[in-house]
Amino acid sequence: MKVELVTNLKRQATKILADLHLSKEPILITEHGQPSAYLVDVQDYEFMQRRLELLEGLSRGERAVLEERTYSKSEAREKMNKWLK
């Protein structure tokens, strides 16, 4: 992973962004020697957001199963039929 100082980002933003778009490799931005932020390509960020939403949905489903908040096949069919009318 590439690492850049925040001062370099301020001075060379156009070049750093061009490199980011070409390599698609996230860039760690540091301030005073400490990690401050990640700079990522827009498409990669949007992909990660969609993946997180999917994982959150799976987690809610797992939790529902563990808490026995599920429906039998016939109960699910009955509830769906009400929605599909």
C-alpha positions as CSV (number, residue, x, y, z in Angstrom):
1,M,0.0,0.0,0.0
2,K,1.3,3.4,-0.9
3,V,1.7,6.0,1.9
4,E,1.7,9.7,1.4
5,L,2.2,12.6,3.8
6,V,-0.7,15.0,4.0
7,T,1.6,17.8,2.9
8,N,2.4,15.9,-0.3
9,L,-1.4,15.4,-0.9
10,K,-1.8,19.2,-0.6
11,R,1.0,19.9,-3.0
12,Q,0.5,17.1,-5.5
13,A,-3.2,16.3,-5.3
14,T,-3.7,16.0,-9.1
15,K,-0.7,13.7,-9.5
16,I,-1.6,11.5,-6.5
17,L,-5.2,11.2,-7.7
18,A,-4.1,10.3,-11.3
19,D,-1.8,7.6,-9.8
20,L,-4.7,6.3,-7.7
21,H,-7.0,6.1,-10.7
22,L,-4.4,4.1,-12.6
23,S,-3.2,1.7,-9.9
24,K,-6.5,1.4,-8.0
25,E,-4.3,0.9,-4.9
26,P,-5.5,2.7,-1.7
27,I,-3.2,5.4,-0.3
28,L,-2.7,5.8,3.4
29,I,-2.5,9.5,4.3
30,T,-0.4,10.3,7.3
31,E,-0.2,13.4,9.5
32,H,2.7,13.9,11.9
33,G,3.7,10.3,11.3
34,Q,0.4,8.9,12.2
35,P,-2.3,7.3,10.0
36,S,-5.0,9.8,9.3
37,A,-7.1,8.6,6.3
38,Y,-7.3,6.3,3.3
39,L,-7.7,7.6,-0.2
40,V,-9.5,5.1,-2.4
41,D,-10.9,5.1,-5.9
42,V,-14.7,6.0,-6.1
43,Q,-15.6,2.7,-7.8
44,D,-13.7,0.7,-5.1
45,Y,-15.4,2.6,-2.3
46,E,-18.9,2.1,-3.8
47,F,-18.1,-1.6,-4.2
48,M,-17.0,-1.8,-0.6
49,Q,-20.2,-0.1,0.5
50,R,-22.4,-2.5,-1.4
51,R,-20.5,-5.4,0.1
52,L,-21.0,-4.1,3.6
53,E,-24.7,-3.7,3.0
54,L,-24.9,-7.3,1.9
55,L,-22.9,-8.5,4.9
56,E,-25.1,-6.5,7.3
57,G,-28.2,-8.2,5.7
58,L,-26.6,-11.6,6.2
59,S,-25.8,-10.7,9.8
60,R,-29.4,-9.7,10.5
61,G,-30.5,-13.0,9.0
62,E,-28.2,-15.0,11.2
63,R,-29.3,-13.1,14.2
64,A,-32.9,-13.8,13.4
65,V,-32.2,-17.5,13.1
66,L,-30.3,-17.6,16.4
67,E,-33.2,-15.7,18.1
68,E,-35.7,-18.0,16.4
69,R,-37.4,-15.1,14.7
70,T,-38.1,-17.1,11.5
71,Y,-41.2,-18.4,9.6
72,S,-42.0,-21.9,8.4
73,K,-42.4,-22.3,4.7
74,S,-46.2,-22.2,4.9
75,E,-46.1,-19.1,7.2
76,A,-43.8,-17.4,4.8
77,R,-45.9,-18.3,1.8
78,E,-49.0,-16.9,3.5
79,K,-47.3,-13.6,4.4
80,M,-46.0,-13.3,0.8
81,N,-49.4,-14.0,-0.7
82,K,-50.8,-11.0,1.2
83,W,-48.1,-8.8,-0.4
84,L,-48.4,-10.2,-3.9
85,K,-52.2,-9.6,-4.2
